[in-house]
Amino acid sequence: MTGKVISVNLAVVTEAAWAGDASGRSGIDKRLAAGRVTVRTDGVVGDFIGERAHHGGPDQAVYAYATEDAQWWAAVLGRAVPPGHLGENLTTTGVDVTGAVIGEQWVIGSALLQVTKPRSPCRTFAGFWGVPDLIKRFTVRATPGAYLRVLREGTVGADDPVEVVHRPAHGVTIGEVFRALTLEPALLPRLLDADDLPESTREKMRRRLRTPTG
């Protein structure tokens, strides 16, 4: 199957006790955008990011999640998980997002995007879904979706193909980085090969490698 974008999603500002930022607002609830959307190096035009200490910025400009993984959650929870319900800007199909290599480059529409790091679950996500143990369940499932840098600004839209135009030889994937930073610290040394990981993630990795376990 050729990978493509099912939908581009923009935030509906939600005010709730579980919202992450100090004002009690969150942009985790994203809905289908009408028409094409511009992606820039600092984010998706028209999107809202509440807690900027942990979300947004050049290394997290765009968030992609595979509909195949969303369908797994829908089956487990026994309810619909529509596009955007994981807070993703791009809902894809036919794309192995968990298996995407750090530094891999995707052409979507007129934009060039680069895979940077996995998403980490947070209490805002758990509150939005109303699943108290979601952080634990999300961690164990280990299909976190991928954050993307914007290397070339452009527009993206539903039905755009996802064309992988570069894949680094080191082979370190989104899934491996997520597992290394959560439940499988033995994988941490492997992350040293992934030069395109954001510096904040590399520093977290280095701190953990310096800290003895057990």
C-alpha positions in Angstrom: 0.0 0.0 0.0 1.2 3.5 -0.8 1.2 5.6 2.3 -0.9 8.7 2.4 -2.5 11.3 4.6 -6.1 10.6 5.6 -6.7 14.0 7.2 -5.0 17.1 8.4 -6.2 18.1 11.9 -6.2 21.4 13.8 -6.9 22.0 17.4 -10.2 23.0 19.0 -9.3 24.9 22.1 -10.5 22.9 25.1 -10.8 24.3 28.6 -10.7 21.6 31.3 -9.3 20.8 34.7 -7.0 18.3 33.1 -5.6 20.7 30.5 -1.8 21.1 30.7 -1.1 24.8 30.6 -1.6 27.3 33.4 -4.7 28.8 31.8 -6.4 25.4 31.8 -6.5 25.2 28.0 -5.4 22.4 25.7 -5.1 21.8 22.0 -5.1 18.0 22.2 -8.6 17.8 20.6 -7.9 18.2 16.9 -10.5 18.1 14.2 -10.4 17.8 10.4 -9.3 20.9 8.6 -11.1 22.2 5.6 -8.8 22.4 2.6 -5.0 22.5 2.5 -3.0 23.6 5.5 0.3 25.3 5.7 3.1 23.8 7.7 6.0 26.0 8.8 9.2 25.4 10.7 7.5 26.6 14.0 4.3 24.6 13.5 1.1 24.1 11.7 -0.8 27.3 10.7 -4.1 27.5 12.5 -3.2 24.9 15.2 -3.3 25.7 18.9 -0.6 24.5 21.4 -1.4 25.0 25.1 1.6 23.8 27.1 4.6 25.1 25.1 7.1 23.9 27.7 6.5 20.4 26.4 4.8 20.7 23.0 5.5 22.6 19.8 8.8 24.1 18.6 10.9 23.2 15.5 11.6 19.6 16.6 7.9 19.0 17.3 6.4 21.2 14.6 4.0 18.4 13.2 2.7 15.3 14.9 1.7 12.2 12.8 -0.2 9.1 14.0 -1.2 6.1 12.0 -4.9 5.2 11.6 -3.9 1.6 11.9 -2.7 2.2 15.5 -5.8 4.4 16.2 -8.0 1.5 15.2 -6.2 -0.8 17.7 -7.1 1.7 20.4 -10.7 1.8 19.2 -11.0 -1.9 19.4 -9.4 -2.1 22.9 -11.5 0.7 24.3 -14.7 -0.2 22.5 -15.3 3.2 21.1 -14.5 5.3 18.1 -11.1 7.0 17.9 -11.6 9.4 15.0 -8.7 11.3 13.2 -7.1 13.9 15.4 -8.2 12.1 18.6 -4.6 11.4 19.6 -3.7 15.0 19.1 -2.1 14.4 15.8 -1.9 16.9 13.0 -1.5 14.2 10.3 -3.5 11.0 10.4 -1.8 8.6 8.0 -2.6 5.2 6.5 -0.1 2.7 4.9 2.8 4.4 6.8 4.8 2.5 9.4 5.1 5.4 11.8 6.5 3.4 14.6 9.1 1.9 12.3 10.1 5.3 10.8 13.8 5.9 11.2 15.0 9.0 13.1 16.1 11.5 10.4 13.9 10.0 7.7 12.5 12.5 5.4 8.9 12.6 4.0 7.6 14.7 1.1 3.9 15.4 1.7 2.3 17.9 -0.6 4.8 20.7 -1.2 6.4 20.3 2.3 9.5 18.3 3.3 9.3 16.8 6.8 11.8 15.0 8.9 11.1 12.4 11.6 12.6 13.6 14.9 11.2 11.7 18.0 8.3 9.9 19.5 5.5 11.5 21.5 5.5 10.9 25.3 2.1 10.4 26.9 0.9 12.9 29.5 -1.9 13.5 32.0 -3.6 15.9 29.5 -3.9 13.0 27.1 -5.3 10.7 29.8 -7.8 13.4 30.9 -9.0 14.0 27.4 -9.7 10.3 26.8 -11.1 9.8 30.4 -8.8 6.8 30.8 -6.9 7.2 34.2 -4.3 4.5 33.4 -3.8 5.6 29.8 -0.1 6.7 30.3 0.8 3.2 31.4 -1.2 1.6 28.7 0.2 3.9 26.0 3.7 3.2 27.2 3.2 -0.6 27.1 1.6 -0.5 23.7 4.6 1.6 22.3 3.0 3.0 19.2 3.6 6.6 20.1 3.4 8.4 16.7 6.1 10.6 15.4 7.0 14.3 15.7 8.4 15.9 12.6 10.6 18.9 11.7 9.7 21.0 8.7 12.7 21.2 6.4 10.8 22.9 3.6 7.6 24.8 4.4 4.6 24.1 2.2 1.0 22.9 2.2 -0.4 19.5 3.1 -3.9 18.0 2.6 -6.0 14.9 2.8 -5.1 12.3 0.2 -1.5 13.6 -0.2 0.9 10.7 -0.7 3.6 10.2 1.9 6.8 9.7 0.0 9.9 8.6 1.9 12.8 10.4 0.1 15.6 9.7 2.6 16.2 7.1 5.2 19.4 7.1 7.4 21.5 4.0 7.5 21.6 3.8 11.3 18.1 2.3 11.4 17.1 3.7 14.8 13.3 3.9 14.8 10.7 5.9 16.6 9.6 2.7 18.4 13.1 1.9 19.6 13.6 5.4 20.9 10.3 5.3 22.8 11.0 1.9 24.3 14.6 2.9 25.2 13.3 6.0 27.1 10.5 4.1 28.9 10.6 0.3 29.6 13.8 -0.9 27.8 16.8 1.1 28.9 19.1 -1.5 27.6 18.4 0.0 24.2 19.8 3.4 25.2 23.3 2.9 23.7 21.8 2.2 20.3 20.3 5.7 20.3 23.8 7.2 20.1 23.8 6.4 16.3 20.8 8.6 15.7 22.4 12.0 15.0 19.1 13.6 14.1 17.5 13.1 17.5 16.7 16.5 19.1 19.4 17.7 21.5 17.0 17.6 24.4 16.3 13.9 23.8 20.0 13.2 23.3 20.8 14.9 26.6 18.1 12.9 28.4 19.7 9.7 26.9 23.2 10.7 28.0 22.0 11.4 31.6 20.4 8.0 31.8 23.5 6.3 30.5 25.6 8.1 33.1 23.3 7.0 35.9 23.9 3.5 37.2 20.8 1.3 37.5 19.9 -1.4 40.0 
